[in-house]
Amino acid sequence: MRTLQVGVNGEKFVEQALNGASTTKATNVKSASKTLIAAVTGAASERGVIAGVDERIVDYLKAALSDKPDARLGKIILGNINSPTLMIAEKAAEMIHLDHPISRDQPV
């Protein structure tokens, strides 16, 4: 990690550069962003905000779309923008749950 920036309610909460990096210069965040998106998607799925990674992202971005968005956007699902590992893990969990159902109240 080269920089850490955290915002709360639109305000900077933490801003720190590490190992000579700068918080004002562009930084490659692909790996970190995949991890963050996977964590947020997992939390949203767990809380029932989203049904799973097969939902279309366009359904969540309607306010940000132009009047005539590219039709291909309707084919992109949450799993496409997320880490492939999350999709595999969610599908594996579904398969395991089908074979070995447990209630949420049951300790793991």
PAGU-484022 format. One line per 2 residues: number of its first residue (from 0); their letters; for each residue x, y, z of N, C-alpha, C, O. Coordinates in nm, 3 decimals. Example, Ala and Ser with C-alpha at 12.3 -4.5 7.8 and 13.67 -1.06 7.14 Angstrom:
0) AS) 1.319 -0.569 0.780 1.230 -0.450 0.780 1.320 -0.330 0.780 1.424 -0.332 0.846 ~ 1.285 -0.225 0.708 1.367 -0.106 0.714 1.290 0.003 0.787 1.341 0.114 0.804;
This chain:
0) MR) 0.085 -0.116 0.000 0.000 0.000 0.000 0.090 0.123 0.000 0.189 0.130 0.072 ~ 0.052 0.219 -0.084 0.131 0.341 -0.093 0.061 0.460 -0.028 0.126 0.549 0.027;
2) TL) -0.072 0.462 -0.035 -0.145 0.571 0.028 -0.269 0.515 0.096 -0.318 0.408 0.061 ~ -0.319 0.591 0.193 -0.443 0.555 0.260 -0.525 0.682 0.273 -0.482 0.780 0.333;
4) QV) -0.645 0.677 0.216 -0.736 0.789 0.228 -0.874 0.734 0.264 -0.925 0.645 0.196 ~ -0.932 0.788 0.368 -1.063 0.743 0.414 -1.150 0.866 0.430 -1.110 0.966 0.490;
6) GV) -1.272 0.858 0.375 -1.367 0.966 0.390 -1.488 0.919 0.469 -1.530 0.804 0.456 ~ -1.545 1.007 0.548 -1.665 0.979 0.624 -1.762 1.092 0.598 -1.733 1.208 0.625;
8) NG) -1.879 1.056 0.544 -1.980 1.158 0.511 -1.925 1.269 0.424 -1.959 1.385 0.444 ~ -1.842 1.234 0.328 -1.789 1.331 0.234 -1.671 1.413 0.285 -1.619 1.498 0.213;
10) EK) -1.628 1.389 0.406 -1.515 1.463 0.465 -1.396 1.370 0.480 -1.412 1.252 0.513 ~ -1.274 1.424 0.456 -1.153 1.344 0.477 -1.140 1.310 0.624 -1.146 1.397 0.711;
12) FV) -1.121 1.184 0.651 -1.105 1.135 0.787 -0.958 1.100 0.811 -0.901 1.132 0.915 ~ -0.899 1.033 0.711 -0.758 0.994 0.716 -0.698 1.018 0.578 -0.760 0.987 0.477;
14) EQ) -0.579 1.072 0.574 -0.506 1.089 0.449 -0.359 1.075 0.481 -0.300 1.161 0.549 ~ -0.297 0.966 0.432 -0.158 0.943 0.466 -0.087 0.879 0.347 -0.140 0.788 0.283;
16) AL) 0.032 0.928 0.317 0.118 0.871 0.214 0.228 0.790 0.281 0.281 0.830 0.385 ~ 0.262 0.678 0.222 0.362 0.589 0.280 0.478 0.569 0.184 0.458 0.575 0.063;
18) NG) 0.595 0.545 0.233 0.714 0.511 0.154 0.740 0.608 0.040 0.771 0.566 -0.072 ~ 0.728 0.736 0.067 0.759 0.837 -0.033 0.650 0.863 -0.136 0.672 0.940 -0.229;
20) AS) 0.535 0.801 -0.122 0.424 0.823 -0.216 0.358 0.957 -0.187 0.388 1.022 -0.087 ~ 0.268 0.997 -0.276 0.197 1.123 -0.260 0.047 1.099 -0.268 0.001 1.018 -0.348;
22) TT) -0.029 1.169 -0.185 -0.175 1.157 -0.190 -0.234 1.244 -0.300 -0.355 1.238 -0.325 ~ -0.151 1.326 -0.365 -0.203 1.414 -0.471 -0.169 1.366 -0.611 -0.216 1.424 -0.708;
24) KA) -0.089 1.261 -0.624 -0.054 1.206 -0.755 -0.132 1.077 -0.780 -0.169 1.007 -0.686 ~ -0.155 1.049 -0.907 -0.227 0.926 -0.945 -0.149 0.803 -0.899 -0.026 0.800 -0.903;
26) TN) -0.222 0.703 -0.855 -0.163 0.578 -0.808 -0.245 0.462 -0.863 -0.368 0.469 -0.868 ~ -0.178 0.356 -0.904 -0.247 0.237 -0.951 -0.314 0.170 -0.831 -0.247 0.126 -0.738;
28) VK) -0.446 0.161 -0.835 -0.520 0.104 -0.723 -0.600 -0.020 -0.762 -0.693 -0.059 -0.691 ~ -0.564 -0.083 -0.874 -0.645 -0.195 -0.923 -0.663 -0.304 -0.819 -0.776 -0.345 -0.792;
30) SA) -0.556 -0.352 -0.760 -0.570 -0.461 -0.664 -0.647 -0.418 -0.540 -0.733 -0.492 -0.491 ~ -0.617 -0.300 -0.491 -0.687 -0.251 -0.371 -0.834 -0.227 -0.401 -0.920 -0.256 -0.318;
32) SK) -0.864 -0.174 -0.519 -1.004 -0.145 -0.550 -1.083 -0.274 -0.567 -1.200 -0.280 -0.529 ~ -1.021 -0.378 -0.623 -1.091 -0.507 -0.634 -1.124 -0.563 -0.497 -1.233 -0.616 -0.474;
34) TL) -1.029 -0.552 -0.406 -1.051 -0.601 -0.271 -1.163 -0.523 -0.203 -1.249 -0.582 -0.138 ~ -1.161 -0.392 -0.218 -1.264 -0.308 -0.157 -1.401 -0.338 -0.217 -1.499 -0.351 -0.143;
36) IA) -1.409 -0.348 -0.349 -1.537 -0.376 -0.414 -1.589 -0.513 -0.372 -1.708 -0.530 -0.349 ~ -1.500 -0.612 -0.362 -1.541 -0.745 -0.318 -1.596 -0.739 -0.175 -1.698 -0.802 -0.146;
38) AV) -1.530 -0.665 -0.088 -1.575 -0.655 0.052 -1.710 -0.584 0.061 -1.799 -0.629 0.134 ~ -1.726 -0.475 -0.012 -1.852 -0.399 -0.009 -1.964 -0.481 -0.069 -2.076 -0.483 -0.016;
40) TG) -1.937 -0.550 -0.180 -2.039 -0.634 -0.244 -2.079 -0.747 -0.151 -2.198 -0.778 -0.139 ~ -1.982 -0.810 -0.087 -2.014 -0.916 0.008 -2.099 -0.866 0.124 -2.194 -0.933 0.165;
42) AA) -2.065 -0.749 0.176 -2.142 -0.692 0.286 -2.283 -0.657 0.241 -2.380 -0.679 0.314 ~ -2.295 -0.601 0.120 -2.428 -0.565 0.067 -2.512 -0.690 0.044 -2.633 -0.689 0.068;
44) SE) -2.450 -0.796 -0.002 -2.522 -0.921 -0.023 -2.566 -0.981 0.110 -2.680 -1.028 0.122 ~ -2.478 -0.979 0.208 -2.510 -1.033 0.341 -2.626 -0.957 0.406 -2.707 -1.016 0.477;
46) RG) -2.632 -0.826 0.382 -2.738 -0.743 0.441 -2.865 -0.739 0.358 -2.963 -0.675 0.397 ~ -2.864 -0.805 0.243 -2.983 -0.810 0.159 -3.003 -0.687 0.072 -3.108 -0.671 0.011;
48) VI) -2.902 -0.599 0.064 -2.910 -0.481 -0.022 -2.908 -0.524 -0.168 -2.976 -0.465 -0.252 ~ -2.829 -0.627 -0.198 -2.828 -0.688 -0.331 -2.853 -0.837 -0.314 -2.821 -0.896 -0.210;
50) AG) -2.912 -0.897 -0.418 -2.941 -1.041 -0.410 -2.817 -1.126 -0.435 -2.808 -1.239 -0.387 ~ -2.723 -1.072 -0.510 -2.603 -1.147 -0.541 -2.528 -1.087 -0.658 -2.565 -0.980 -0.708;
52) VD) -2.424 -1.155 -0.702 -2.337 -1.101 -0.806 -2.397 -1.110 -0.946 -2.338 -1.060 -1.042 ~ -2.514 -1.173 -0.961 -2.576 -1.184 -1.092 -2.667 -1.066 -1.125 -2.728 -1.062 -1.232;
54) ER) -2.677 -0.970 -1.036 -2.762 -0.852 -1.061 -2.691 -0.756 -1.157 -2.569 -0.746 -1.156 ~ -2.769 -0.687 -1.237 -2.715 -0.592 -1.335 -2.673 -0.463 -1.265 -2.747 -0.410 -1.182;
56) IV) -2.554 -0.412 -1.299 -2.508 -0.288 -1.236 -2.593 -0.170 -1.280 -2.607 -0.073 -1.206 ~ -2.649 -0.177 -1.399 -2.728 -0.065 -1.451 -2.847 -0.035 -1.360 -2.892 0.079 -1.351;
58) DY) -2.899 -0.138 -1.292 -3.012 -0.118 -1.201 -2.975 -0.033 -1.080 -3.062 0.026 -1.017 ~ -2.847 -0.026 -1.047 -2.800 0.052 -0.934 -2.744 0.189 -0.974 -2.718 0.274 -0.889;
60) LK) -2.726 0.208 -1.105 -2.661 0.331 -1.152 -2.754 0.419 -1.235 -2.707 0.508 -1.307 ~ -2.884 0.398 -1.225 -2.978 0.472 -1.309 -2.961 0.623 -1.300 -2.968 0.691 -1.402;
62) AA) -2.939 0.675 -1.182 -2.926 0.820 -1.164 -2.800 0.874 -1.233 -2.795 0.992 -1.269 ~ -2.699 0.790 -1.252 -2.573 0.835 -1.312 -2.567 0.813 -1.463 -2.472 0.856 -1.528;
64) LS) -2.668 0.748 -1.521 -2.665 0.717 -1.664 -2.715 0.834 -1.748 -2.793 0.916 -1.702 ~ -2.667 0.838 -1.871 -2.716 0.940 -1.965 -2.858 0.903 -2.009 -2.908 0.796 -1.975;
66) DK) -2.920 0.990 -2.085 -3.056 0.963 -2.132 -3.061 0.841 -2.224 -3.161 0.769 -2.226 ~ -2.954 0.818 -2.299 -2.947 0.702 -2.390 -2.818 0.625 -2.362 -2.722 0.637 -2.438;
68) PD) -2.816 0.547 -2.256 -2.694 0.473 -2.223 -2.668 0.362 -2.325 -2.760 0.314 -2.392 ~ -2.545 0.322 -2.336 -2.506 0.212 -2.424 -2.581 0.087 -2.381 -2.580 0.051 -2.263;
70) AR) -2.647 0.021 -2.475 -2.728 -0.097 -2.446 -2.645 -0.209 -2.383 -2.699 -0.292 -2.310 ~ -2.516 -0.212 -2.411 -2.430 -0.318 -2.355 -2.419 -0.308 -2.204 -2.386 -0.408 -2.138;
72) LG) -2.446 -0.191 -2.147 -2.439 -0.178 -2.001 -2.538 -0.270 -1.932 -2.514 -0.316 -1.820 ~ -2.650 -0.298 -1.998 -2.751 -0.386 -1.939 -2.705 -0.530 -1.925 -2.770 -0.609 -1.856;
74) KI) -2.595 -0.565 -1.991 -2.543 -0.702 -1.983 -2.436 -0.719 -1.876 -2.395 -0.831 -1.846 ~ -2.390 -0.609 -1.817 -2.284 -0.616 -1.717 -2.347 -0.643 -1.580 -2.434 -0.569 -1.534;
76) IL) -2.300 -0.747 -1.516 -2.350 -0.781 -1.383 -2.246 -0.743 -1.278 -2.130 -0.718 -1.311 ~ -2.288 -0.739 -1.154 -2.196 -0.702 -1.046 -2.071 -0.791 -1.046 -1.961 -0.743 -1.018;
78) GN) -2.088 -0.917 -1.076 -1.975 -1.009 -1.079 -1.871 -0.973 -1.182 -1.754 -1.006 -1.165 ~ -1.912 -0.904 -1.292 -1.817 -0.864 -1.394 -1.720 -0.758 -1.345 -1.606 -0.752 -1.391;
80) IN) -1.764 -0.673 -1.254 -1.677 -0.566 -1.207 -1.608 -0.604 -1.078 -1.527 -0.527 -1.025 ~ -1.638 -0.719 -1.029 -1.585 -0.766 -0.903 -1.473 -0.865 -0.929 -1.450 -0.907 -1.042;
82) SP) -1.405 -0.900 -0.826 -1.303 -1.002 -0.837 -1.366 -1.134 -0.877 -1.464 -1.175 -0.816 ~ -1.312 -1.202 -0.978 -1.366 -1.333 -1.015 -1.370 -1.430 -0.898 -1.455 -1.519 -0.894;
84) TL) -1.281 -1.413 -0.805 -1.279 -1.500 -0.687 -1.410 -1.491 -0.610 -1.459 -1.591 -0.559 ~ -1.466 -1.370 -0.599 -1.591 -1.354 -0.527 -1.703 -1.431 -0.594 -1.783 -1.497 -0.527;
86) MI) -1.708 -1.424 -0.727 -1.813 -1.497 -0.799 -1.800 -1.647 -0.774 -1.898 -1.716 -0.748 ~ -1.678 -1.696 -0.784 -1.655 -1.839 -0.764 -1.692 -1.878 -0.621 -1.757 -1.980 -0.598;
88) AE) -1.652 -1.796 -0.524 -1.682 -1.826 -0.384 -1.832 -1.824 -0.358 -1.884 -1.910 -0.287 ~ -1.903 -1.726 -0.415 -2.047 -1.719 -0.392 -2.117 -1.840 -0.454 -2.204 -1.900 -0.392;
90) KA) -2.079 -1.876 -0.576 -2.140 -1.992 -0.641 -2.108 -2.120 -0.565 -2.194 -2.207 -0.550 ~ -1.986 -2.132 -0.516 -1.949 -2.251 -0.437 -2.031 -2.257 -0.309 -2.077 -2.363 -0.269;
92) AE) -2.050 -2.141 -0.244 -2.129 -2.137 -0.121 -2.274 -2.177 -0.149 -2.335 -2.249 -0.070 ~ -2.328 -2.131 -0.262 -2.465 -2.171 -0.299 -2.475 -2.322 -0.318 -2.570 -2.385 -0.271;
94) MI) -2.376 -2.380 -0.386 -2.377 -2.524 -0.412 -2.366 -2.602 -0.281 -2.436 -2.701 -0.261 ~ -2.277 -2.557 -0.193 -2.260 -2.624 -0.064 -2.387 -2.613 0.017 -2.430 -2.710 0.080;
96) HL) -2.448 -2.494 0.017 -2.571 -2.474 0.094 -2.684 -2.564 0.042 -2.765 -2.613 0.120 ~ -2.690 -2.585 -0.088 -2.793 -2.673 -0.144 -2.776 -2.816 -0.094 -2.873 -2.886 -0.067;
98) DH) -2.650 -2.860 -0.082 -2.622 -2.996 -0.036 -2.628 -3.009 0.117 -2.661 -3.115 0.169 ~ -2.597 -2.901 0.186 -2.589 -2.905 0.332 -2.651 -2.778 0.392 -2.579 -2.693 0.444;
100) PI) -2.783 -2.764 0.384 -2.845 -2.640 0.434 -2.829 -2.625 0.585 -2.839 -2.722 0.661 ~ -2.803 -2.502 0.627 -2.796 -2.469 0.770 -2.874 -2.340 0.790 -2.889 -2.261 0.697;
102) SR) -2.922 -2.319 0.910 -2.991 -2.193 0.938 -2.888 -2.091 0.980 -2.778 -2.126 1.023 ~ -2.923 -1.965 0.969 -2.831 -1.857 1.009 -2.808 -1.858 1.159 -2.707 -1.806 1.206;
104) DQ) -2.900 -1.918 1.237 -2.885 -1.922 1.381 -2.793 -2.035 1.427 -2.751 -2.038 1.543 ~ -2.764 -2.126 1.336 -2.682 -2.242 1.370 -2.534 -2.201 1.371 -2.488 -2.140 1.275;
106) PV) -2.458 -2.233 1.475 -2.315 -2.197 1.477 -2.241 -2.274 1.370 -2.274 -2.389 1.338 ~ -2.140 -2.208 1.314 -2.060 -2.269 1.207 -1.942 -2.340 1.267 -1.861 -2.398 1.195;
